[in-house]
Amino acid sequence: MNQSPDAITIRRAVKEFRTGGSTFRAVDGIDLTIPRGEIVALLGPNGAGKTTALDMVVGLTNPSDGDVQVFGEAPRRAVRAGRVSAVLQSGGLLRDLSVRETVTLIASTFQDAMAVDEAMERANITAIAKRKVSKCSGGEQQRLRFALALLPDPDLLVLDEPTAGMDVTARAEFWKTMREDARAGRTVVFATHYLEEADSFAQRIVMMAGGHLVADGTTAEIRSTATGRRVQAFVDPNREPDAVAQLEAMPEVMAVTADAGRLVVTASDSDAVARALLTTIGARDLEITAGSMDDAFRLLTEGTER
């Protein structure tokens, strides 16, 4: 078995599709390395190239150029070995079978599958075991797909909008299970439109737009890079004009707003601004916060539609 230290290695990967006599480049020369045991959220607007990138990782499509490896080998080989499983948004379910029949059938295709009852319990679908797939809601079908993905006990889970259609309770249960898997050392890569899921669950965020990688870092780093940090403090209203002038003269300051002595400063270096506010300007009640993930998403991806 290949002992590559990295779960996913993508080098200069390009994926092009021919449509109507022209060529569309869905993924445009991306480089990405994901070590084993990381929890990575893949974010981006519709058409960013997220699903195409994940399809290459799980071997559903090959890059037009460049290279994609999973645990140091070709994605399809890693999938055949049971080291990779995926939870996709649609497809792959036989509507006339029951939930248990579906899990049992797929389990029979693996040499050393997880026990059917265990997979169903971890996916929180034991209560609907006898229900026909056709009678399951979208969220229940997604939980069923998750159970199927767990059967080979994979080293890498790739999730494309995994909680689509789930209610709040089901989403919370799903992420509880995923946290347990991650603590056990499994690598998890997921694409989602729920930014709060990426914010609360991912150790690392990779953002795509227009087929390119536009950001890669922790949640705090993504927020800081995109929006800076926000520093709020209060001064005597009579001193407000001088305080604003001093702040605007600082190279770290990106923007300042003031109202009745309340100062709100967006800055690339919040520590420098805090020192100035407390020691030079004489402000009080200082508070530092990062920009929101929604703000970062908009700023990093705006103007990238194709």
C-alpha positions as CSV (number, residue, x, y, z in Angstrom):
1,M,0.0,0.0,0.0
2,N,1.3,3.5,-0.9
3,Q,2.3,5.4,2.2
4,S,2.2,8.9,0.7
5,P,1.9,11.4,3.6
6,D,-0.8,13.3,1.6
7,A,-4.4,12.3,1.1
8,I,-4.8,14.4,-2.1
9,T,-2.2,15.9,-4.4
10,I,-3.3,18.0,-7.4
11,R,-0.7,19.5,-9.7
12,R,-1.5,22.0,-12.4
13,A,-4.8,20.2,-13.0
14,V,-7.0,21.4,-15.9
15,K,-10.4,20.1,-16.9
16,E,-12.0,21.2,-20.2
17,F,-15.4,20.3,-21.7
18,R,-16.5,20.7,-25.3
19,T,-19.9,22.3,-25.6
20,G,-21.5,23.5,-28.8
21,G,-18.3,23.4,-30.7
22,S,-16.4,25.5,-28.1
23,T,-14.2,24.5,-25.1
24,F,-15.2,25.4,-21.6
25,R,-12.4,25.2,-18.9
26,A,-14.1,24.2,-15.6
27,V,-10.8,23.8,-13.7
28,D,-7.9,26.0,-14.8
29,G,-4.5,24.8,-13.6
30,I,-5.1,24.4,-9.9
31,D,-2.5,23.2,-7.4
32,L,-3.6,21.7,-4.1
33,T,-2.2,19.4,-1.4
34,I,-4.3,18.0,1.5
35,P,-2.4,16.0,4.1
36,R,-4.0,13.0,5.8
37,G,-6.3,13.8,8.7
38,E,-7.3,17.3,7.6
39,I,-10.9,18.5,7.4
40,V,-11.2,20.8,4.4
41,A,-14.1,22.8,3.1
42,L,-14.2,23.6,-0.6
43,L,-16.2,26.8,-1.2
44,G,-17.2,28.8,-4.2
45,P,-20.1,30.1,-6.2
46,N,-22.0,28.0,-8.7
47,G,-19.8,27.3,-11.7
48,A,-16.6,27.8,-9.7
49,G,-15.3,24.3,-10.5
50,K,-15.8,22.7,-7.1
51,T,-17.8,19.7,-8.3
52,T,-15.5,19.1,-11.2
53,A,-12.5,19.2,-8.9
54,L,-14.1,16.7,-6.6
55,D,-15.1,14.5,-9.5
56,M,-11.4,14.3,-10.5
57,V,-10.5,13.3,-6.9
58,V,-12.9,10.4,-6.8
59,G,-12.1,9.3,-10.4
60,L,-15.3,10.2,-12.0
61,T,-13.4,12.2,-14.6
62,N,-9.8,12.6,-15.6
63,P,-8.0,15.9,-15.9
64,S,-7.4,17.2,-19.4
65,D,-3.9,18.2,-18.2
66,G,-2.0,18.0,-15.0
67,D,-2.1,15.3,-12.4
68,V,-4.4,14.2,-9.6
69,Q,-3.3,11.6,-7.0
70,V,-5.0,10.2,-3.9
71,F,-2.7,8.6,-1.3
72,G,0.0,8.7,-4.0
73,E,-1.9,6.7,-6.6
74,A,-4.5,7.2,-9.3
75,P,-7.9,8.1,-7.9
76,R,-9.8,5.2,-9.4
77,R,-7.3,2.7,-8.0
78,A,-7.7,4.3,-4.5
79,V,-11.5,4.0,-4.9
80,R,-11.3,0.4,-6.0
81,A,-9.2,-0.3,-2.9
82,G,-12.0,1.1,-0.7
83,R,-9.8,4.0,0.5
84,V,-12.1,6.7,-0.8
85,S,-15.8,7.1,-0.6
86,A,-18.0,9.9,-1.7
87,V,-21.4,11.4,-0.8
88,L,-22.8,13.1,-3.9
89,Q,-25.8,15.3,-4.3
90,S,-27.9,12.9,-6.4
91,G,-28.1,9.5,-8.2
92,G,-26.9,6.1,-7.1
93,L,-30.1,4.9,-5.4
94,L,-32.6,2.2,-6.4
95,R,-36.0,3.6,-5.6
96,D,-37.8,0.3,-5.2
97,L,-35.5,-1.1,-2.5
98,S,-35.9,-0.3,1.2
99,V,-33.2,1.6,3.1
100,R,-31.9,-1.6,4.7
101,E,-32.0,-3.5,1.5
102,T,-30.0,-0.8,-0.2
103,V,-27.3,-0.8,2.5
104,T,-27.2,-4.6,2.6
105,L,-26.8,-4.8,-1.2
106,I,-23.9,-2.3,-1.4
107,A,-22.2,-3.9,1.7
108,S,-22.2,-7.2,-0.2
109,T,-19.9,-5.6,-2.9
110,F,-17.1,-5.0,-0.4
111,Q,-14.8,-7.7,1.0
112,D,-14.5,-6.2,4.5
113,A,-17.5,-3.9,4.8
114,M,-18.6,-2.2,8.0
115,A,-21.6,-4.0,9.6
116,V,-24.9,-2.9,8.0
117,D,-26.4,-2.0,11.4
118,E,-23.4,0.1,12.4
119,A,-23.4,2.0,9.1
120,M,-27.1,2.7,9.5
121,E,-26.8,3.8,13.1
122,R,-23.9,6.2,12.3
123,A,-25.9,7.7,9.5
124,N,-29.0,8.0,11.7
125,I,-31.2,6.0,9.4
126,T,-32.1,3.0,11.6
127,A,-35.6,4.4,12.2
128,I,-36.4,4.4,8.5
129,A,-34.8,1.0,7.7
130,K,-38.0,-0.5,6.2
131,R,-38.9,2.6,4.2
132,K,-38.7,2.5,0.4
133,V,-36.1,4.8,-1.0
134,S,-38.8,6.4,-3.2
135,K,-40.6,7.4,0.0
136,C,-37.6,9.0,1.6
137,S,-37.2,12.7,1.7
138,G,-34.2,14.4,0.1
139,G,-32.5,14.7,3.4
140,E,-33.1,11.0,4.3
141,Q,-31.7,9.9,0.9
142,Q,-28.6,12.0,1.6
143,R,-28.2,10.3,4.9
144,L,-28.6,6.9,3.2
145,R,-25.8,7.9,0.7
146,F,-23.7,8.7,3.8
147,A,-24.3,5.2,5.2
148,L,-23.2,3.7,1.9
149,A,-20.1,5.8,1.9
150,L,-19.1,4.6,5.3
151,L,-19.3,0.8,4.4
152,P,-15.7,0.4,3.2
153,D,-14.4,2.4,6.2
154,P,-12.5,4.7,3.9
155,D,-9.4,6.8,4.7
156,L,-10.9,9.7,2.7
157,L,-14.5,11.0,2.6
158,V,-15.4,13.4,-0.2
159,L,-18.7,15.1,0.3
160,D,-20.5,17.3,-2.2
161,E,-23.2,19.3,-0.5
162,P,-23.6,16.5,2.1
163,T,-26.4,18.1,4.1
164,A,-28.5,19.3,1.2
165,G,-32.2,18.7,2.0
166,M,-31.5,17.8,5.7
167,D,-33.4,19.6,8.4
168,V,-31.5,21.4,11.3
169,T,-31.6,18.3,13.6
170,A,-30.3,15.9,10.9
171,R,-27.6,18.3,9.9
172,A,-26.4,18.6,13.5
173,E,-26.4,14.8,13.8
174,F,-24.5,14.4,10.6
175,W,-21.7,16.8,11.7
176,K,-21.5,15.1,15.0
177,T,-20.7,11.9,13.3
178,M,-18.2,13.6,11.0
179,R,-16.4,15.1,13.9
180,E,-16.0,11.7,15.4
181,D,-14.6,10.3,12.2
182,A,-12.2,13.2,11.9
183,R,-10.9,12.6,15.4
184,A,-10.3,9.0,14.4
185,G,-7.9,10.3,11.7
186,R,-10.1,10.2,8.6
187,T,-9.5,12.9,6.0
188,V,-12.7,14.8,5.1
189,V,-13.1,17.1,2.1
190,F,-16.5,18.7,1.6
191,A,-18.1,21.2,-0.7
192,T,-21.0,23.2,0.8
193,H,-23.1,26.3,0.2
194,Y,-23.7,26.5,4.0
195,L,-20.9,28.9,5.0
196,E,-21.7,28.4,8.7
197,E,-20.9,24.7,8.3
198,A,-17.5,25.5,6.8
199,D,-16.9,28.1,9.5
200,S,-17.7,25.7,12.4
201,F,-16.4,22.4,11.1
202,A,-13.5,22.9,8.7
203,Q,-9.9,23.2,9.9
204,R,-9.0,24.6,6.5
205,I,-10.9,26.4,3.8
206,V,-10.1,26.3,0.1
207,M,-12.1,28.8,-2.0
208,M,-12.6,28.5,-5.8
209,A,-13.9,31.0,-8.3
210,G,-13.8,30.9,-12.1
211,G,-11.9,27.6,-12.1
212,H,-9.1,28.9,-10.0
213,L,-8.1,28.7,-6.3
214,V,-8.5,32.2,-4.9
215,A,-7.9,31.5,-1.2
216,D,-6.5,28.7,1.0
217,G,-6.2,28.9,4.8
218,T,-7.8,28.6,8.2
219,T,-11.2,30.3,8.7
220,A,-9.5,33.2,10.6
221,E,-6.9,33.6,7.8
222,I,-9.6,33.7,5.1
223,R,-11.6,36.3,7.0
224,S,-8.5,38.4,7.7
225,T,-7.2,38.2,4.1
226,A,-10.5,39.2,2.6
227,T,-11.8,41.8,5.0
228,G,-9.2,42.6,7.6
229,R,-10.1,42.7,11.2
230,R,-12.6,45.1,12.7
231,V,-11.6,47.1,15.8
232,Q,-14.3,49.0,17.7
233,A,-13.6,51.5,20.5
234,F,-15.1,54.6,22.0
235,V,-13.6,58.1,22.5
236,D,-15.0,61.4,23.8
237,P,-17.1,62.7,21.0
238,N,-15.1,66.0,21.1
239,R,-12.0,64.1,20.3
240,E,-13.5,62.1,17.5
241,P,-12.2,64.2,14.5
242,D,-8.6,64.0,15.7
243,A,-9.0,60.3,16.4
244,V,-10.3,59.6,12.9
245,A,-7.4,61.7,11.4
246,Q,-4.8,59.7,13.3
247,L,-6.3,56.4,12.4
248,E,-6.6,57.3,8.7
249,A,-3.0,58.2,8.6
250,M,-2.0,54.7,9.7
251,P,-0.9,52.4,6.8
252,E,-2.6,49.4,8.4
253,V,-6.0,51.1,8.4
254,M,-8.4,50.2,5.5
255,A,-11.4,52.1,6.6
256,V,-12.8,54.2,9.5
257,T,-16.3,55.1,10.5
258,A,-17.3,57.3,13.4
259,D,-20.5,58.2,15.1
260,A,-21.0,59.9,18.5
261,G,-17.6,58.8,19.7
262,R,-17.9,55.2,18.5
263,L,-15.1,54.3,16.2
264,V,-15.1,51.3,13.9
265,V,-11.8,50.6,12.2
266,T,-11.1,47.9,9.5
267,A,-7.4,47.1,9.5
268,S,-4.9,44.6,8.2
269,D,-3.0,44.8,11.6
270,S,-5.5,44.9,14.4
271,D,-2.8,44.9,17.1
272,A,-1.2,48.1,15.8
273,V,-4.6,49.8,15.7
274,A,-5.4,48.6,19.2
275,R,-2.1,50.0,20.5
276,A,-2.7,53.4,18.9
277,L,-6.3,53.5,20.2
278,L,-5.3,52.7,23.8
279,T,-2.0,54.5,24.1
280,T,-2.1,57.4,21.7
281,I,-5.8,58.2,21.1
282,G,-7.0,57.3,24.6
283,A,-9.9,55.1,23.6
284,R,-11.8,52.7,25.8
285,D,-14.0,49.6,25.6
286,L,-12.0,48.2,22.8
287,E,-13.2,45.1,20.9
288,I,-11.6,43.2,18.0
289,T,-13.5,40.9,15.7
290,A,-12.8,39.2,12.4
291,G,-14.9,39.8,9.3
292,S,-17.7,37.3,8.6
293,M,-17.3,34.4,6.3
294,D,-20.1,35.7,4.2
295,D,-18.1,39.0,3.7
296,A,-15.0,37.1,2.8
297,F,-16.9,34.8,0.4
298,R,-18.4,37.8,-1.5
299,L,-15.1,39.8,-1.6
300,L,-13.0,36.8,-2.8
301,T,-15.4,35.5,-5.5
302,E,-17.2,38.6,-6.8
303,G,-16.7,39.3,-10.5
304,T,-15.7,35.7,-11.3
305,E,-18.8,34.5,-13.0
306,R,-18.2,32.9,-16.4
